[in-house]
Amino acid sequence: MMDDLSQHIAAIMQACIDRGMRVPFIMCSASPNGCVLSTRFTPGSEMEVLAEYFPEEGFLLPINVMIVDQEGEAARVTITADGATTRH
């Protein structure tokens, strides 16, 4: 699941860059069971974990992902149970 989530997050961040959002990004992912991961993404460095909580079962679908850029622009994407992504 975490590998799939990492791939989704990478694609979501690239889509944010493609639509003109400016790094660094703050990203928060949350699932219905309370699993949370909040990170800072700056190009050329590893993601910095700002906060995290992982229940034993880990992330459950759907997962809501919110990205905020340095200008305050925000994007919200849901990773659905079938693995698709929906931008809001």
C-alpha positions as CSV (number, residue, x, y, z in Angstrom):
1,M,0.0,0.0,0.0
2,M,2.8,2.5,0.9
3,D,4.5,1.9,-2.5
4,D,1.2,2.6,-4.3
5,L,0.7,5.7,-2.0
6,S,4.2,7.0,-2.8
7,Q,3.5,6.7,-6.5
8,H,0.2,8.5,-6.2
9,I,1.8,11.3,-4.1
10,A,4.6,11.7,-6.7
11,A,2.0,12.0,-9.5
12,I,-0.1,14.4,-7.5
13,M,2.9,16.6,-6.7
14,Q,3.9,16.6,-10.4
15,A,0.4,17.6,-11.4
16,C,0.6,20.5,-9.0
17,I,3.9,21.6,-10.5
18,D,2.5,21.2,-14.0
19,R,-0.5,23.5,-13.1
20,G,1.8,26.2,-11.9
21,M,1.9,25.7,-8.2
22,R,5.2,26.8,-6.7
23,V,7.4,24.7,-4.4
24,P,8.0,24.2,-1.5
25,F,4.8,22.3,-0.8
26,I,3.2,21.2,2.4
27,M,1.3,18.0,1.9
28,C,-1.2,16.4,4.3
29,S,-2.7,12.9,3.7
30,A,-5.5,11.5,5.8
31,S,-7.6,8.4,5.7
32,P,-10.9,7.6,7.4
33,N,-9.2,5.6,10.2
34,G,-7.3,8.6,11.3
35,C,-4.0,7.8,9.6
36,V,-2.2,11.1,8.9
37,L,1.1,12.0,7.2
38,S,2.1,15.7,6.8
39,T,5.3,16.5,5.0
40,R,7.3,19.4,3.4
41,F,8.6,18.9,-0.1
42,T,11.5,21.0,-1.4
43,P,13.1,20.1,-4.8
44,G,16.5,18.6,-4.4
45,S,16.0,17.3,-0.9
46,E,14.1,14.4,0.7
47,M,10.6,15.0,2.0
48,E,10.6,16.2,5.6
49,V,8.1,14.6,7.8
50,L,6.3,17.2,9.9
51,A,3.7,15.0,11.6
52,E,2.5,11.4,11.3
53,Y,0.2,9.0,12.9
54,F,-0.1,5.4,11.6
55,P,-2.6,3.0,13.2
56,E,-1.7,-0.6,13.0
57,E,-3.7,-1.1,9.7
58,G,-2.0,1.9,8.1
59,F,-3.7,4.0,5.5
60,L,-7.2,2.9,4.4
61,L,-8.9,4.1,1.3
62,P,-10.2,6.6,0.4
63,I,-7.2,8.9,1.2
64,N,-7.6,12.7,1.0
65,V,-4.4,14.6,0.0
66,M,-4.1,18.3,0.4
67,I,-1.1,20.2,-1.1
68,V,-0.4,23.9,-0.3
69,D,2.3,25.9,-2.1
70,Q,4.4,28.9,-1.1
71,E,1.8,31.3,-2.5
72,G,-1.1,29.7,-0.5
73,E,-2.6,28.0,-3.6
74,A,-4.1,24.6,-2.6
75,A,-5.1,21.4,-4.3
76,R,-7.1,18.5,-2.9
77,V,-7.1,15.1,-4.4
78,T,-8.8,11.9,-3.3
79,I,-7.3,8.5,-3.9
80,T,-10.4,6.3,-4.2
81,A,-10.9,2.6,-3.2
82,D,-10.3,1.5,-6.8
83,G,-7.0,3.4,-6.9
84,A,-8.2,6.2,-9.1
85,T,-7.5,9.9,-8.2
86,T,-10.1,12.6,-8.2
87,R,-9.1,16.3,-8.1
88,H,-11.5,18.6,-6.2
